[in-house]
Amino acid sequence: MPRVRKLTADEVLLVEVEHHATARAWMAASRLADQKLTQAPRQPRFVRTTPPRIGDVVDLPDRLRGIVIQVHRAQDGSWGYAEVFVRRSRRWYYADHIGPVVGRPVGISRIDHPRKRTYGWFVRGDKGKRTQYARFFSDMKYGGRAAALGAALAYQQATISELADFQLAA
């Protein structure tokens, strides 16, 4: 699972306050309806209007986080679902199940250099001040942005599991 930036204490407090406010509103609404609830009311989901970019780390249901590998778009430009790399496997999620973008994967960066015709993903990991591993995954060689990102993630996970103590490049 990729690492992302840490939240400050103020950001954590803001998230907790918003969560408790919505929970209180749901409980008040259920009391007003004067019904016995057999299950907790369903909270509204985060609705995205713009699709996430390939390589974005997004929030998913059940407190999971995943990396977007591919986004399915219709001819009219709308999007309905995306393929996400979660727990070392690829899964498709509908748009209403995909939460906000949290960040980008640590140690993997996108390189688009038109003058040199270089397009792909670069993976790098450092141990102290020395680069422990570095590799470039070309879009052309791997058959597209999504396939190259999948190969880069697989390489990073395999390399990390081989090395006992490592640090990802920031």
C-alpha positions in Angstrom: 0.0 0.0 0.0 1.5 3.4 -0.9 2.4 5.9 1.7 0.9 9.3 1.6 1.4 12.5 3.5 0.5 12.7 7.2 -2.4 14.8 8.3 -1.8 17.7 10.6 -3.7 17.8 13.9 -6.0 20.6 12.6 -6.9 18.5 9.6 -7.7 15.4 11.7 -9.8 17.6 14.0 -11.7 19.0 11.0 -12.4 15.5 9.7 -13.6 14.3 13.1 -15.8 17.3 13.6 -17.4 16.8 10.1 -18.0 13.1 10.8 -19.6 13.7 14.2 -21.8 16.5 12.8 -23.1 14.2 10.0 -23.7 11.4 12.5 -25.7 13.7 14.8 -27.8 14.9 11.8 -28.6 11.3 10.9 -29.6 10.4 14.4 -31.8 13.5 14.7 -33.5 12.6 11.4 -34.1 9.1 12.6 -35.7 10.3 15.8 -38.0 12.7 13.9 -39.2 9.9 11.8 -40.1 8.0 15.0 -39.2 4.6 13.5 -37.0 1.8 14.8 -34.0 1.5 12.7 -32.9 -2.0 11.8 -29.7 -0.8 10.3 -27.7 2.4 10.4 -28.8 5.0 7.9 -26.7 5.2 4.7 -24.6 8.3 4.6 -24.3 10.2 1.3 -21.2 9.3 -0.7 -18.7 11.6 -2.2 -19.7 12.2 -5.8 -16.9 13.0 -8.2 -17.7 15.1 -11.3 -14.2 14.9 -12.8 -12.5 11.5 -13.1 -9.3 10.8 -11.2 -6.1 10.7 -13.1 -4.1 7.5 -13.7 -1.8 7.1 -10.7 -3.9 9.0 -8.2 -4.3 7.5 -4.7 -8.0 7.5 -3.8 -10.1 6.6 -0.8 -12.4 3.6 -1.2 -15.1 1.9 0.9 -14.1 0.0 4.0 -11.3 2.4 4.8 -9.2 1.2 1.9 -6.9 3.2 -0.4 -6.0 2.3 -3.9 -4.2 3.6 -6.9 -6.2 4.4 -10.1 -4.9 2.4 -13.0 -7.6 3.0 -15.6 -10.7 5.1 -16.0 -13.6 3.9 -18.2 -15.1 6.9 -20.1 -18.2 7.0 -22.2 -18.4 8.7 -25.6 -20.1 11.8 -24.1 -17.1 12.3 -21.7 -18.8 11.0 -18.6 -17.2 8.2 -16.5 -18.8 5.5 -14.6 -16.1 3.3 -13.1 -12.4 2.9 -12.7 -9.9 0.1 -12.3 -8.0 0.5 -9.0 -4.9 -1.3 -7.6 -5.9 -2.4 -4.1 -4.2 -4.9 -1.8 -1.9 -6.2 -4.6 -4.9 -6.9 -6.9 -6.8 -5.0 -9.5 -10.5 -4.3 -8.9 -13.2 -2.2 -10.7 -15.1 0.4 -8.6 -18.1 2.5 -9.6 -17.7 6.3 -9.5 -19.9 6.7 -6.4 -17.6 4.3 -4.5 -14.4 6.3 -5.3 -13.7 8.9 -2.7 -11.5 12.0 -3.0 -7.9 12.0 -4.3 -5.6 11.7 -1.4 -2.3 12.1 -3.2 0.2 10.3 -5.5 2.2 7.2 -4.8 5.5 7.8 -3.0 8.6 6.7 -5.0 6.8 6.6 -8.3 6.7 9.7 -10.6 5.4 10.3 -14.1 7.8 11.5 -16.8 6.4 13.1 -20.0 9.2 14.6 -22.1 8.0 15.3 -25.6 11.3 16.5 -27.0 13.0 13.2 -26.1 9.9 11.2 -26.8 10.1 9.8 -23.3 6.8 8.9 -21.6 6.5 6.6 -18.7 6.7 6.0 -14.9 10.0 6.2 -12.9 10.4 4.2 -9.7 13.1 5.0 -7.2 13.9 4.0 -3.7 16.6 5.3 -1.5 18.5 3.9 1.5 20.0 6.7 3.4 21.6 9.1 0.9 22.2 6.4 -1.7 19.7 5.3 -4.4 19.0 1.6 -3.7 17.0 1.0 -6.9 15.8 3.0 -9.9 14.0 1.9 -13.0 12.0 3.5 -15.8 8.8 1.9 -17.2 8.0 3.1 -20.7 4.4 3.4 -21.9 5.4 2.2 -25.4 7.2 -0.9 -24.1 4.4 -2.0 -21.7 1.4 -1.1 -23.9 0.1 2.1 -22.4 0.0 4.3 -19.3 -2.0 1.9 -17.2 0.1 -1.2 -18.0 3.3 0.7 -17.4 2.0 1.9 -14.0 0.9 -1.6 -13.1 4.4 -2.9 -13.9 6.0 -0.1 -11.9 3.9 -0.8 -8.9 4.6 -4.6 -9.2 8.4 -3.9 -9.4 8.3 -1.5 -6.4 6.4 -4.1 -4.3 8.8 -6.9 -5.3 11.8 -4.8 -4.6 10.5 -3.6 -1.3 9.8 -7.1 -0.2 13.3 -8.2 -1.1 14.9 -5.3 0.9 14.5 -5.5 4.6 15.2 -1.9 5.5 14.5 0.7 2.8 13.3 4.2 2.4 11.2 5.4 -0.6 12.4 8.4 -2.4 10.3 11.5 -1.6 
